[in-house]
């Protein structure tokens, strides 16, 4: 048995520490920016000037240990920088230091990707040579795929399995890479038919690249022209005479590969090597992935909300794909399937050839990440899990009074420990957890003007339209406007309100009145950014605690897989079942 990084008792203790911190500070994260001026948010929560907050955040005080200043007897005591009497922030530096201490790095609960690989490779052969970071870090998706795939392959080797189930597989980048580079049989499941079709098309093209390469490599060897590595050959794929099939071209000395006529990509594919990836091949493959790495999240539609025709169509398409995959055999890159996945999903109904497998999810949205963990625990055929979640604002919370949720089926809390305490964060706090501290600290900040416009618009709605909320969103109006007056006009039309009530000068007066207070909003949102890692940390600790509560796991840990500057949602929840428990099921 591999020793896990922390015991259940230790994880519960750290959860308690983060909860205590958030019980004082969560009110800041839950304050809605739209209501910033209508609810006088700054004066309700903060007792220091905004410039003092901004200067403290921008200084090095957050990274240095500061000796606590002695307090006079008449001064109120503080907790994490908040006055115990007024509950307002009076010491920004104390808050920032406490926030850093209650983040995952500060708690020391996570392990690095290299530490995880070293743990599993102890007394075992390495899967393959690693790339130099500069070869893949110029692309967010390439970085994620390369970093995660090596960990997944290592888990599969450790468990002695050859199948991987990629939940929320999207366009199939991770699935394709795992199959081509690590000889793994990958099933990619996504609820979006569009994504599945796209993955199927990429699957088709990659198979043609693979066959073309194999033919070209054999021809080179037969002619005795292999004076340099076949992996360094570049193959040109052009549309055939019928406009559909693709034909191999190239002189073996620098032709350019092509996916259709509009998409130009450099890609190289070698025969799948069970021992690990070929560095030259891997670099070219990753460069191909970077051509279309933006994954637009589509809504996950539950089966009971689909029409009978749509359910029948998906079932028919999945059956056709299964039949095609059986025909293709080993040449299949991976098998994309369309299905809405929950913890109750029967994998054997989707995958006829299901064997013991590793379940993975790369940036699975909202409740899909905890559903993946529940499925891993419940199904004996799943030997290991590696789950990276995202979109915390889409999580359902069991104990949030402002949210309807079927008891026991919510995404948070997942652990029995937090469920027993009926803990909840709130949607605005979960939204804050999505902020990227590392990026903001380097100047890739929040778009303050659009937030400012929206907050002042809310004042206008309160003063002139007795309207505080509307089902119609106005968030995307800002990108189309040239001025605040134009913004308000467009927003009022979007909300179907009578804009003739206000003249342009009336609207501009609101802007001029609140503009001097824009610094308050900036400082307040920077405090939200500072708290973000603590809220995310509690969500991830809850998921780790859930795994620690299970009796049949030999290993579970939080692992930092990615560079947070490239991929802010950088932590994976990793778990392995005991081999004895799996074979006895």
C-alpha positions as CSV (number, residue, x, y, z in Angstrom):
1,X,0.0,0.0,0.0
2,X,1.2,3.5,-0.9
3,X,1.1,5.9,2.0
4,X,-1.2,8.9,1.4
5,X,0.1,12.4,1.9
6,X,-2.2,13.2,4.9
7,X,-4.5,11.2,7.2
8,X,-8.3,11.7,7.4
9,X,-7.8,13.3,10.8
10,X,-5.3,15.8,9.4
11,X,-7.5,16.7,6.5
12,X,-10.4,17.3,8.9
13,X,-8.2,19.5,11.1
14,X,-7.2,21.6,8.0
15,X,-10.9,21.9,6.9
16,X,-11.7,23.2,10.4
17,X,-8.9,25.8,10.1
18,X,-10.1,27.0,6.7
19,X,-13.7,27.1,7.9
20,X,-12.8,29.2,10.9
21,X,-11.0,31.7,8.6
22,X,-13.9,31.8,6.1
23,X,-16.5,32.2,8.8
24,X,-14.9,35.6,9.4
25,X,-14.1,36.6,5.8
26,X,-16.7,34.9,3.6
27,X,-19.0,37.9,3.9
28,X,-16.6,39.8,1.6
29,X,-16.6,37.0,-1.0
30,X,-20.4,36.8,-0.9
31,X,-21.0,40.5,-1.5
32,X,-22.4,41.0,-5.0
33,X,-20.5,43.6,-7.1
34,X,-23.7,44.6,-8.8
35,X,-25.0,45.8,-5.4
36,X,-21.7,47.5,-4.4
37,X,-23.2,51.0,-4.3
38,X,-26.8,50.3,-3.6
39,X,-25.9,48.4,-0.5
40,X,-23.0,50.6,0.5
41,X,-20.8,47.5,0.6
42,X,-17.5,49.2,1.3
43,X,-18.6,51.0,4.5
44,X,-20.4,47.9,5.7
45,X,-17.3,45.7,5.6
46,X,-14.2,47.9,5.4
47,X,-12.9,50.4,7.9
48,X,-9.8,51.6,6.1
49,X,-9.4,53.7,3.0
50,X,-9.3,51.9,-0.4
51,X,-5.9,53.3,-1.3
52,X,-4.5,51.7,1.9
53,X,-5.9,48.4,0.9
54,X,-4.5,48.7,-2.7
55,X,-1.1,49.8,-1.5
56,X,-0.9,46.9,1.0
57,X,-1.9,44.4,-1.6
58,X,0.7,45.7,-4.1
59,X,3.4,45.8,-1.5
60,X,5.5,42.8,-0.4
61,X,3.7,42.6,3.0
62,X,1.8,39.6,1.7
63,X,5.0,37.7,1.2
64,X,6.9,38.7,4.3
65,X,6.4,37.8,7.9
66,X,5.5,40.8,9.9
67,X,5.8,41.0,13.7
68,X,2.4,41.7,15.2
69,X,2.1,45.2,16.5
70,X,1.4,45.6,20.2
71,X,-2.2,46.8,20.7
72,X,-3.2,49.4,23.3
73,X,-5.6,48.2,26.0
74,X,-8.4,50.4,24.6
75,X,-8.0,49.1,21.1
76,X,-10.3,46.3,20.0
77,X,-8.8,42.9,19.3
78,X,-8.9,41.6,15.8
79,X,-9.4,38.2,14.2
80,X,-7.7,37.8,10.8
81,X,-7.7,41.6,10.5
82,X,-11.3,42.1,11.4
83,X,-12.4,44.0,14.4
84,X,-14.2,41.7,16.9
85,X,-16.7,44.4,17.8
86,X,-17.6,45.9,14.5
87,X,-16.8,43.0,12.2
88,X,-15.1,45.4,9.8
89,X,-11.7,45.1,8.3
90,X,-9.1,47.2,10.1
91,X,-5.8,45.5,9.3
92,X,-5.3,44.5,5.6
93,X,-1.9,43.1,6.1
94,X,-3.1,40.7,8.8
95,X,-5.9,39.5,6.5
96,X,-3.6,38.9,3.6
97,X,-1.2,36.9,5.7
98,X,-4.0,34.8,7.1
99,X,-5.4,34.2,3.5
100,X,-2.0,33.0,2.4
101,X,-1.7,30.7,5.4
102,X,-5.2,29.2,4.7
103,X,-4.7,28.5,1.0
104,X,-3.6,25.0,-0.1
105,X,0.1,25.9,-0.4
106,X,0.0,27.6,3.0
107,X,-1.6,24.5,4.6
108,X,1.0,22.2,3.0
109,X,-1.7,19.7,2.1
110,X,-1.0,19.2,-1.6
111,X,1.9,17.4,-3.3
112,X,3.5,18.3,-6.6
113,X,3.2,16.4,-9.8
114,X,6.8,15.3,-9.7
115,X,6.4,14.0,-6.1
116,X,3.4,12.0,-7.3
117,X,5.2,10.5,-10.2
118,X,8.2,9.7,-8.0
119,X,5.9,7.9,-5.5
120,X,4.3,5.7,-8.2
121,X,7.6,5.0,-10.0
122,X,9.4,3.8,-7.0
123,X,11.1,0.5,-7.9
124,X,9.4,0.7,-11.3
125,X,10.5,1.6,-14.8
126,X,9.6,5.1,-15.9
127,X,7.0,5.4,-18.6
128,X,9.0,7.6,-20.8
129,X,11.3,10.6,-21.1
130,X,9.9,13.9,-20.0
131,X,9.8,17.0,-22.3
132,X,11.5,20.2,-21.4
133,X,8.9,22.7,-20.2
134,X,9.7,25.2,-23.0
135,X,8.5,22.6,-25.6
136,X,4.9,22.7,-24.5
137,X,4.2,25.6,-22.1
138,X,3.5,28.1,-24.9
139,X,0.0,26.7,-25.1
140,X,-2.4,26.3,-22.1
141,X,-4.0,23.2,-23.5
142,X,-0.8,21.6,-24.5
143,X,0.6,22.1,-21.1
144,X,-2.5,20.6,-19.5
145,X,-2.6,17.6,-21.8
146,X,1.1,16.8,-21.5
147,X,1.1,17.2,-17.7
148,X,-2.0,15.2,-17.0
149,X,-1.5,12.4,-19.5
150,X,1.8,11.4,-17.9
151,X,0.1,11.1,-14.5
152,X,-2.8,9.2,-15.9
153,X,-0.5,6.8,-17.8
154,X,1.5,6.3,-14.6
155,X,-1.8,5.5,-12.7
156,X,-2.8,3.0,-15.3
157,X,0.6,1.3,-15.1
158,X,0.5,1.2,-11.4
159,X,-3.0,-0.4,-11.4
160,X,-2.2,-2.7,-14.3
161,X,-5.1,-1.5,-16.5
162,X,-5.3,-0.5,-20.2
163,X,-8.5,1.4,-20.3
164,X,-9.2,5.1,-19.5
165,X,-12.6,6.7,-19.2
166,X,-12.4,10.5,-19.9
167,X,-15.5,12.2,-18.4
168,X,-16.4,15.5,-20.0
169,X,-13.9,14.8,-22.8
170,X,-14.9,17.8,-24.9
171,X,-13.1,17.7,-28.2
172,X,-10.9,14.8,-27.2
173,X,-7.5,16.3,-26.9
174,X,-6.5,14.4,-23.7
175,X,-8.2,11.2,-24.9
176,X,-6.3,11.3,-28.3
177,X,-3.0,12.0,-26.6
178,X,-3.4,9.2,-24.0
179,X,-4.3,6.7,-26.7
180,X,-1.6,7.6,-29.2
181,X,1.3,8.1,-26.9
182,X,0.6,5.6,-24.1
183,X,-1.2,2.7,-25.9
184,X,-4.3,3.2,-23.7
185,X,-7.8,2.3,-24.8
186,X,-9.7,5.6,-24.1
187,X,-13.5,6.2,-24.0
188,X,-14.4,9.8,-24.1
189,X,-17.8,10.7,-22.7
190,X,-19.3,14.1,-23.2
191,X,-22.9,15.4,-22.9
192,X,-22.5,17.8,-25.9
193,X,-23.3,16.2,-29.3
194,X,-21.3,19.0,-30.9
195,X,-18.2,18.1,-28.9
196,X,-18.6,14.4,-29.6
197,X,-19.0,15.0,-33.4
198,X,-15.9,17.2,-33.3
199,X,-13.9,14.5,-31.4
200,X,-15.1,11.9,-33.9
201,X,-13.9,14.0,-36.8
202,X,-10.5,14.5,-35.1
203,X,-10.4,10.8,-34.4
204,X,-11.0,10.1,-38.2
205,X,-8.2,12.5,-39.2
206,X,-5.7,11.3,-36.7
207,X,-6.2,7.7,-37.9
208,X,-5.5,8.8,-41.4
209,X,-2.4,10.6,-40.3
210,X,-1.3,7.4,-38.5
211,X,-1.9,5.2,-41.5
212,X,-0.2,7.7,-43.8
213,X,2.8,7.8,-41.5
214,X,3.1,4.0,-41.2
215,X,3.0,3.7,-45.0
216,X,5.5,6.4,-45.5
217,X,7.9,5.0,-42.8
218,X,7.8,1.5,-44.5
219,X,8.5,3.0,-47.9
220,X,11.5,5.0,-46.5
221,X,12.9,1.8,-44.9
222,X,12.4,-0.2,-48.1
223,X,14.2,2.3,-50.2
224,X,17.1,2.5,-47.8
225,X,16.6,6.3,-47.4
226,X,16.3,6.4,-43.6
227,X,19.3,8.6,-43.1
228,X,17.5,10.5,-40.3
229,X,14.8,9.6,-37.8
230,X,11.4,8.7,-39.4
231,X,9.8,10.6,-36.6
232,X,11.2,13.7,-38.0
233,X,9.5,13.2,-41.3
234,X,6.7,15.6,-42.1
235,X,3.8,14.3,-44.2
236,X,1.5,16.4,-46.4
237,X,-2.1,15.4,-46.4
238,X,-4.1,17.0,-49.2
239,X,-7.8,16.5,-50.3
240,X,-8.1,13.8,-52.8
241,X,-9.7,14.2,-56.3
242,X,-13.1,13.4,-54.9
243,X,-12.9,16.2,-52.4
244,X,-13.4,13.8,-49.5
245,X,-10.6,11.2,-49.1
246,X,-7.1,12.4,-48.3
247,X,-4.0,11.3,-50.2
248,X,-0.4,11.1,-49.0
249,X,2.0,13.5,-50.6
250,X,5.6,14.6,-49.8
251,X,9.2,14.2,-50.8
252,X,10.4,13.0,-47.4
253,X,12.4,16.2,-46.9
254,X,10.1,18.8,-45.4
255,X,6.6,18.6,-46.7
256,X,3.9,20.3,-44.6
257,X,0.9,18.4,-43.1
258,X,-2.6,19.7,-43.5
259,X,-6.0,19.0,-42.0
260,X,-8.4,19.8,-44.8
261,X,-7.7,22.9,-47.0
262,X,-8.4,25.6,-44.3
263,X,-6.5,24.2,-41.3
264,X,-2.7,24.0,-41.6
265,X,-1.0,22.0,-38.8
266,X,2.3,20.4,-38.2
267,X,1.9,16.9,-36.8
268,X,4.0,13.7,-36.6
269,X,2.8,10.3,-35.5
270,X,4.9,7.3,-34.7
271,X,3.8,3.8,-34.0
272,X,2.4,3.6,-30.5
273,X,5.1,2.9,-28.1
274,X,4.1,1.1,-24.9
275,X,7.3,2.2,-23.2
276,X,6.4,5.9,-23.5
277,X,6.2,8.9,-25.8
278,X,8.7,9.8,-28.4
279,X,9.8,13.4,-27.6
280,X,9.9,14.6,-31.2
281,X,6.5,13.1,-32.0
282,X,5.0,14.4,-28.7
283,X,6.2,18.0,-29.5
284,X,4.6,17.9,-32.9
285,X,1.4,16.4,-31.7
286,X,1.1,19.0,-29.0
287,X,1.6,21.7,-31.5
288,X,-1.4,20.3,-33.4
289,X,-3.5,20.5,-30.3
290,X,-2.7,24.1,-29.8
291,X,-4.5,25.0,-33.1
292,X,-7.9,24.8,-31.5
293,X,-7.6,24.8,-27.8
294,X,-10.5,27.1,-26.8
295,X,-13.2,24.9,-25.4
296,X,-16.5,26.6,-25.1
297,X,-18.5,25.0,-22.3
298,X,-21.9,23.9,-23.5
299,X,-24.7,23.3,-21.0
300,X,-25.1,19.7,-19.7
301,X,-28.7,18.7,-20.4
302,X,-30.0,15.9,-18.2
303,X,-31.6,12.9,-20.0
304,X,-35.0,13.7,-18.6
305,X,-34.9,17.1,-20.3
306,X,-34.1,15.7,-23.7
307,X,-36.8,15.0,-26.2
308,X,-37.6,11.4,-27.1
309,X,-36.2,12.0,-30.6
310,X,-32.9,13.4,-29.2
311,X,-32.5,10.4,-26.8
312,X,-33.1,8.0,-29.6
313,X,-30.7,9.8,-31.9
314,X,-27.9,9.8,-29.3
315,X,-28.5,6.1,-28.6
316,X,-28.3,5.3,-32.3
317,X,-25.2,7.3,-32.8
318,X,-23.4,5.7,-29.9
319,X,-24.3,2.2,-31.2
320,X,-23.0,3.2,-34.6
321,X,-19.7,4.4,-33.0
322,X,-19.4,1.2,-31.0
323,X,-19.8,-0.9,-34.2
324,X,-17.3,1.3,-36.1
325,X,-14.8,1.0,-33.2
326,X,-15.1,-2.8,-33.3
327,X,-14.5,-2.8,-37.0
328,X,-11.5,-0.4,-36.7
329,X,-9.9,-2.5,-33.9
330,X,-6.5,-1.3,-32.7
331,X,-6.4,1.5,-35.2
332,X,-9.0,3.5,-33.3
333,X,-7.5,6.5,-31.6
334,X,-10.3,6.7,-29.0
335,X,-14.0,6.2,-28.8
336,X,-16.1,9.3,-28.2
337,X,-19.6,8.8,-26.8
338,X,-22.4,11.2,-26.0
339,X,-24.0,10.9,-22.6
340,X,-25.0,12.9,-19.6
341,X,-23.0,11.5,-16.8
342,X,-24.0,11.3,-13.1
343,X,-22.8,9.1,-10.2
344,X,-25.6,6.7,-11.1
345,X,-24.6,6.2,-14.8
346,X,-24.1,2.6,-15.7
347,X,-20.8,2.5,-17.6
348,X,-21.4,-1.0,-18.9
349,X,-24.4,0.3,-20.7
350,X,-22.2,2.8,-22.5
351,X,-19.1,0.6,-23.0
352,X,-19.7,-3.0,-23.9
353,X,-16.0,-3.9,-23.7
354,X,-15.5,-2.3,-20.3
355,X,-12.7,-3.6,-18.2
356,X,-10.9,-2.2,-15.1
357,X,-10.1,1.4,-15.9
358,X,-8.8,4.7,-14.7
359,X,-11.4,7.5,-14.7
360,X,-10.2,11.0,-15.5
361,X,-11.7,14.4,-16.0
362,X,-9.8,17.5,-17.2
363,X,-11.6,20.7,-16.0
364,X,-15.0,19.1,-15.5
365,X,-17.6,21.8,-14.8
366,X,-19.6,22.2,-11.7
367,X,-21.2,19.0,-10.3
368,X,-19.5,16.8,-12.9
369,X,-16.3,16.7,-10.9
370,X,-17.9,15.5,-7.6
371,X,-20.1,13.1,-9.7
372,X,-16.8,11.6,-11.1
373,X,-15.5,11.0,-7.6
374,X,-18.8,9.4,-6.5
375,X,-18.7,7.1,-9.5
376,X,-15.1,6.1,-8.8
377,X,-16.1,5.1,-5.2
378,X,-19.2,3.3,-6.2
379,X,-18.0,1.2,-9.2
380,X,-15.5,-1.6,-8.6
381,X,-14.3,-1.6,-12.2
382,X,-12.7,1.9,-11.6
383,X,-9.2,1.3,-10.2
384,X,-8.1,5.0,-10.0
385,X,-9.3,8.5,-10.5
386,X,-7.6,11.8,-11.5
387,X,-10.1,14.6,-11.5
388,X,-9.5,18.4,-12.1
389,X,-12.6,20.4,-11.6
390,X,-13.6,24.0,-12.6
391,X,-16.6,26.3,-12.7
392,X,-17.2,26.3,-8.9
393,X,-20.1,28.7,-9.4
394,X,-22.0,26.0,-11.1
395,X,-21.7,23.6,-8.1
396,X,-25.0,22.8,-6.4
397,X,-24.9,23.2,-2.6
398,X,-27.0,21.0,-0.4
399,X,-27.3,23.4,2.5
400,X,-27.5,26.8,0.7
401,X,-30.9,28.2,1.7
402,X,-30.9,30.2,-1.5
403,X,-30.5,27.2,-3.8
404,X,-32.9,24.3,-4.5
405,X,-31.1,21.0,-4.5
406,X,-32.1,17.4,-4.2
407,X,-30.8,16.2,-0.8
408,X,-27.8,14.0,-1.2
409,X,-27.2,14.6,-4.9
410,X,-25.5,18.0,-4.6
411,X,-21.9,18.8,-5.6
412,X,-21.0,20.4,-2.3
413,X,-20.3,19.4,0.4
414,X,-19.2,15.9,-0.8
415,X,-17.6,14.6,2.4
416,X,-19.7,13.3,5.3
417,X,-17.6,15.5,7.6
418,X,-18.8,18.8,6.1
419,X,-22.3,17.5,5.5
420,X,-22.7,16.7,9.2
421,X,-21.9,20.4,9.8
422,X,-24.4,21.6,7.1
423,X,-21.7,23.9,5.7
424,X,-22.3,26.0,2.6
425,X,-20.3,28.8,0.9
426,X,-22.9,30.6,-1.3
427,X,-22.9,31.3,-5.0
428,X,-21.0,34.6,-4.9
429,X,-18.3,33.0,-2.8
430,X,-18.0,30.1,-5.3
431,X,-17.9,32.6,-8.1
432,X,-15.0,34.3,-6.2
433,X,-13.2,31.0,-6.0
434,X,-12.9,31.0,-9.8
435,X,-10.7,34.2,-9.7
436,X,-7.0,33.6,-10.5
437,X,-4.7,35.1,-7.9
438,X,-1.5,34.4,-9.7
439,X,-2.6,36.0,-12.9
440,X,-4.1,39.1,-11.1
441,X,-0.8,39.5,-9.2
442,X,1.0,39.8,-12.5
443,X,-1.3,42.6,-13.8
444,X,-3.8,40.4,-15.7
445,X,-6.5,42.0,-13.6
446,X,-10.2,42.2,-13.4
447,X,-12.0,44.4,-16.0
448,X,-13.0,47.1,-13.4
449,X,-14.8,49.5,-15.8
450,X,-17.4,47.0,-16.8
451,X,-18.1,46.1,-13.2
452,X,-18.2,49.8,-12.3
453,X,-20.7,50.5,-15.1
454,X,-22.9,47.6,-14.0
455,X,-22.9,48.7,-10.3
456,X,-23.9,52.3,-11.2
457,X,-26.6,51.0,-13.6
458,X,-28.0,49.2,-10.5
459,X,-28.2,52.6,-8.7
460,X,-30.2,54.0,-11.7
461,X,-32.5,51.1,-11.7
462,X,-33.2,51.6,-8.0
463,X,-33.7,55.3,-8.3
464,X,-35.9,55.5,-11.4
465,X,-37.3,52.0,-12.2
466,X,-37.9,50.4,-8.8
467,X,-36.0,47.5,-10.3
468,X,-33.2,45.6,-8.6
469,X,-33.1,42.4,-10.5
470,X,-34.0,41.2,-13.9
471,X,-34.0,37.8,-15.5
472,X,-32.5,39.3,-18.6
473,X,-28.7,39.7,-18.5
474,X,-27.0,42.9,-19.4
475,X,-23.4,41.7,-18.8
476,X,-22.4,41.5,-22.5
477,X,-23.7,45.0,-23.3
478,X,-20.5,46.6,-22.1
479,X,-18.4,45.2,-25.0
480,X,-20.6,46.9,-27.5
481,X,-20.7,50.4,-26.0
482,X,-18.6,53.5,-26.5
483,X,-19.5,55.4,-23.3
484,X,-21.4,55.1,-20.0
485,X,-24.4,56.9,-21.5
486,X,-24.4,54.4,-24.4
487,X,-24.1,51.5,-22.0
488,X,-27.1,52.6,-19.9
489,X,-29.2,53.2,-23.0
490,X,-28.5,49.8,-24.4
491,X,-29.0,48.1,-21.0
492,X,-32.4,49.8,-20.5
493,X,-33.5,48.6,-24.0
494,X,-32.3,45.1,-23.2
495,X,-34.4,45.2,-20.0
496,X,-37.3,46.7,-21.9
497,X,-37.5,49.7,-19.6
498,X,-38.5,53.2,-20.7
499,X,-35.3,55.1,-21.4
500,X,-37.1,58.4,-22.0
501,X,-37.2,58.9,-18.3
502,X,-33.6,59.9,-18.3
503,X,-31.7,62.5,-20.3
504,X,-28.1,61.9,-21.4
505,X,-27.0,64.5,-18.8
506,X,-28.9,62.7,-16.0
507,X,-27.1,59.5,-16.9
508,X,-23.7,61.2,-17.1
509,X,-24.3,62.8,-13.7
510,X,-24.5,59.3,-12.1
511,X,-21.2,58.4,-13.7
512,X,-19.5,61.5,-12.5
513,X,-20.9,61.1,-9.0
514,X,-19.7,57.5,-8.5
515,X,-16.5,57.7,-10.5
516,X,-14.4,59.0,-7.5
517,X,-15.5,55.9,-5.6
518,X,-14.4,53.5,-8.2
519,X,-11.3,52.8,-6.1
520,X,-13.5,51.3,-3.5
521,X,-14.7,48.7,-5.9
522,X,-11.2,48.0,-7.2
523,X,-9.9,47.5,-3.7
524,X,-12.8,45.3,-2.6
525,X,-12.4,43.0,-5.6
526,X,-8.7,42.7,-4.9
527,X,-9.7,41.4,-1.5
528,X,-12.0,38.9,-3.2
529,X,-9.1,37.8,-5.3
530,X,-6.9,37.3,-2.2
531,X,-9.7,35.1,-0.6
532,X,-10.2,33.0,-3.8
533,X,-7.6,30.3,-3.1
534,X,-9.0,29.7,0.4
535,X,-12.6,29.1,-0.9
536,X,-11.2,26.8,-3.7
537,X,-9.1,25.1,-1.1
538,X,-12.1,24.3,1.1
539,X,-13.9,22.8,-1.9
540,X,-10.9,20.6,-2.8
541,X,-10.3,19.6,0.8
542,X,-13.9,18.5,0.9
543,X,-13.4,16.2,-2.1
544,X,-10.1,14.8,-0.7
545,X,-11.9,14.2,2.7
546,X,-14.6,12.3,0.8
547,X,-11.9,9.9,-0.6
548,X,-10.2,9.7,2.8
549,X,-13.5,8.6,4.3
550,X,-13.7,5.5,2.0
551,X,-12.3,2.2,3.4
552,X,-11.0,0.6,0.2
553,X,-8.6,3.3,-1.0
554,X,-4.8,2.7,-0.9
555,X,-3.9,6.3,-1.8
556,X,-5.6,9.7,-2.1
557,X,-4.1,13.2,-2.4
558,X,-4.4,16.7,-3.9
559,X,-1.8,17.1,-6.6
560,X,-0.8,20.4,-8.3
561,X,-0.6,19.2,-11.9
562,X,-0.3,22.6,-13.8
563,X,1.4,25.9,-13.6
564,X,-1.3,28.2,-12.1
565,X,-0.2,31.0,-14.4
566,X,-1.1,28.9,-17.4
567,X,-4.0,27.0,-15.9
568,X,-5.4,28.5,-12.7
569,X,-7.5,25.5,-11.9
570,X,-4.4,23.5,-11.4
571,X,-5.2,20.9,-8.7
572,X,-6.2,17.3,-9.3
573,X,-7.9,15.0,-6.8
574,X,-6.2,11.6,-7.2
575,X,-7.3,8.3,-5.7
576,X,-6.3,4.6,-6.0
577,X,-8.3,1.6,-4.8
578,X,-6.6,-1.3,-3.0
579,X,-5.9,-4.1,-5.4
580,X,-7.2,-6.8,-3.1
581,X,-10.6,-4.9,-2.7
582,X,-10.9,-4.6,-6.5
583,X,-10.3,-8.2,-7.3
584,X,-12.7,-9.4,-4.6
585,X,-15.6,-7.4,-6.1
